[in-house]
Amino acid sequence: MTAQSGAAFGRFGLRGGSNMKAIEFCGVSFRYDEESPFAIHKLDFSVEEGEFVAVLGHNGSGKSTLARLSNGLLEADEGEIRVFGTQIARKNLYDVRKNVGVVFQNPDNQTVATIVEDDVAFGAENLGLAREEIGERIRFALQAVGMQQYRTAAVARLSGGQKQRVAIAGVLALKPRAVILDEATAMLDPRGRREIVEVVSRLNREEKITVIMITHFMEEALLADRAVVMNRGEIVMQGAPADIFERQEELITYNLAMPRIGYICNRLRAGGLPVANTLDSETLAEEIARCVS
């Protein structure tokens, strides 16, 4: 991320540091209809401002429902959900959605314009901002995701990973304090997935934007501060990703398995080589070279 983009984030007040909870669930339950089982059941869950949390689970575990409840796309049947200290209610959904942006699975379903800069500007324009303000937000959002050189490109000609970066830029143009990625890498190839995880990890690390990554790809949790495993609408495991991945037999009972690269990183560290967690073999090779040089 460039110094210019970092300065832009500072001006727009996206930095965290207030030590408050970004999102808090207190005894929350939700089901899609009266005949269905609870998708979320009496859930207590919170994310600190500036934290990067990976929420893992198989299909139907409740993780996407959690994402939609977190910015008011769904309304809880019972319990309370607070966003930066304010309880979600119908009267404040506008402010909630400005503070918590969501990036969904299919980038094509999120495209509203044919040109990249128009697509990024869409949400900001709906806020009724001045043209100069919108232009500045487009600049900083595209710089933040490394897509500034594609500003006038046709969205249809971009790769899946690039389209998803544009979707993230559109969310950032609303200057949210938290970003939720709801299976946002599920339809991408390994390279595209790596690009997206690295972008959001950098935004979290350098700009302190709160990140919740909903995923079933275990390796994507490696860069998170905390991993949360869901099953049948409840949290069944949580902790540092390395600690969670050590509990392999328990993970298997929830239809999850430790990523092979995570296993290799753990074994190398156990053998005395202090490599960092990585997402791919190329970066791991660079880590090994750094440690032995």
N, C-alpha and C positions, 0 to 999 in steps of 0.2 A: 504494500500500500504506500502511496506517495505521501510526502509531507503535505502536499496541497490537499489531498483527500482527507488526511487526518485533521487538518485545520478546518475543513468544511464540517466535519463531524462535530468538532468542538464548538463551532459557531451555532450549529443547530441543536446543541444541547443533548446529544445522544450518549454522552459518556455517563457511566453509572457511578457508583461509589457512595451511595446514600445508605448502604447496609440494610435496606428494606427488602421485604419479600416481593419479588416481581409477580409471582402467581402463587395463590394459596387455595387449596381445596380443603374444606372442612366438612367431613361426613357427607360427601356428595354421592348421590345415586342418580342413575339415568337409564331409562330403557325406551326403545323406539316405539313400542306400543304395549298395551296391557297384556297381550298374549305372549310377548317375548320375554326371555330372561333379562336380567339387568346387564347392560353393556358396561356400566360402571356401578360398583356397589359399595356404599359407605366409605368412600375413598378419602383418606387424609394424605395430602401431597403438597409439597411446596418447593419453589425454586427461588433462590436468592438472586437479587439483582446482580447482573454481571456473571452469573454462573452459566456453564455449558453442560446441559444434561442430555444424555441419550436415553430415550425410552424404547425398550426392546420388547418384542413379543411376537408370537405367531399370529396369523390372521384370526380375527375375532377375539383377540385378547383385551380389547378396549382402548388401545393406544390412540387410534385415530379419533375415537369419541372424545378422549381426553383433550386432544388438540382442538376440536371444534367447540368444546365447552369453554376452553380457555380464553376465547375471544368473542363469546356470545353467539356463535353460529348455531349452537344448541343451547337450550335452557334446562338447567338441572331440575329433576323431579323433587329432590330434597337436598338439604345442605346448602352451604354458602361457598361462593367462589369470589375471591378478591384479587384484583389486579392493581398492583402498586398501591395497596392499602384501601382501594375503593371496591365495595361489593358490586358485582355485575348485576345490573337491572335494566329493564327495557328503556328507561329514561336516559341511561348513560352509555348505550351501546356505541354511539358515535365516537365518544372519547376512548372507550375501551379498544375499539378497532384501530384507532390512531396509535395507541400505545403498543398493541400486540398485532403484528402482521403475520399472515400465514401464507406459506408457499406450498402448493399442492403437488400431487404426483405427476400429472401429465402437463408438461409445459405448453403444449398446443391448446389445451383447454383454458389457459390463463392469458392467451394472446388476445388483445383487443384492437390492435392497430397493425398495419403492414410494415411500418418503419420503426426501428428500435427506439429512437428518441421519442416518438409519439406514444409508443407503448409504455415507456417508463414514465412519461408525463401524465398518463391518464388519471391516476389516483390523485396526484397533486392538483391537477386542473379541477377535479371535482370538489376540492377544498375551497375553490374560489380564490386562489392565490394570485398575486400579481405576476405578470409575464416574466419579469426579471427574477423573481423568487423561484418560479418554476424552472427557468433556465439554469439557475444555480443548483437546484436540487438534482436536475438531470445530470449535470456535470459531476457533482460529487458522488452520486449513486453509481454511475457508470465507471468512474475511477475506482470506487470501492470494490467492484467486482471484476476489475480488469477488462472492461468491455468498451472503453472510451473510443477505441479506433473503429468500432462498429456502429457508431452513433447513427449514421445515415444508411446503414445496411438494411436490406429486406429481412424481416424476421424469418420468413419461410426458407431462406437460404442458409440459416445457421444450423449448427449441429445441435443435438439434444442437450448437451452440456451447456452450450452457449445460450440456448433458449432459456434454460433454467437459471442461468446467471442473470439474464434480462428480467426474468420474473422476480428474482431477489432484488434487483435494482429498483423495480417498480414498487416493491414493498418499502425499500429504504428511502425512496423519495417521499414517503409519508412521514419520515423521521420517527419511526417507532422506537420504543425502548426495549422491546423484545421481539424476536423473530422465531416463529415455529415452522419447522420444515416437516410437513406431514407426508412421509414416504416420498420425499421430493427427489430421491435418486433411484426409485424403483424401476423406472423405465429407461435408465441410462446404461451405457456400456461402462466397463470398469474405469476407463479413462475419464469419462464424464462424471462418474460418481466421485472419483478422487478430486476432480476440479472443484466440485460443489462443496465437499467436506472441507477442503483446504480454504476455500473462500470464507465459509462461515466460521471456521476455526480462527482465521486471522481477524475477522471482524470482532469476534468475542475477545480474543487475546489483546488486540491493540486498541480497540475502541470501547471495550467493556459492554458491548451489546449482549443482553441475555439471549441465549440460544437454547431452544428445546428441539432436539432432532428425533423425530419419530421414525423408527426404522426396524427392519428385520434382518439387516446386514450387520452381523456382530462386529466386523472389523471397523465399522464406522464409529463405534463407541470408543475406540482406542484413544481418540484425541479429546474426549469429553472429561470434565471434572468428575462427573458421577454418572453411573449407569443404573437405570431402573428397569427391572424386568416385570412385565405385567402378565397375568393369566386370569382369564374369566373375570375381568373387570376389577381385579385387585392387584396391589403391588406385592410380589412374592419374594423379590430379592432387590437389594440396592446397595451401592457402595462404590468404591473406586473401581474403574473398569478392570484393572489388573487383578484385584481381589475377587471380583465376580467371575472372571474367566478361570480362576483357579478351581472353582466349584463345578467342574465339568460334569460329574455325574448328576448333580442337581439340575444343571442347565438342560441336559438331555431329557429329563422328565417334563420340561416345558417346551419340547421340540426345538431347542436351540443348541448350538454347538459352538465351541470356541473356534474363532478363525485360525487357520493354520499359521498365518504370519504372526498372530498374537502369541501362539504357542512357541514359535521359534524365538521371538523376542524375549519371552519369559525364560526360556532355557538358556539363552545367551547371557542374560543378566544373572541367572543362578550360577552360571559358570564363571562369573567375574567380569564379563564384558558389559559396561554400562550403556547399552544402546537404548535409545528412546523408542517408544511405540511408533510404528509406521504403518502406512496403508498399502504399500506395494514393495515388491522385491528390489526395485531399483533404489528406492530411498533407503531400504534396509542395508543394501550394499554400501551406500554412502555413509550410513551410520557406523557400520563395521570399520570402514576405512578411517573414519574420524577417530574412532576409539583406539585403533592400533597404531595410528601415525604419531 
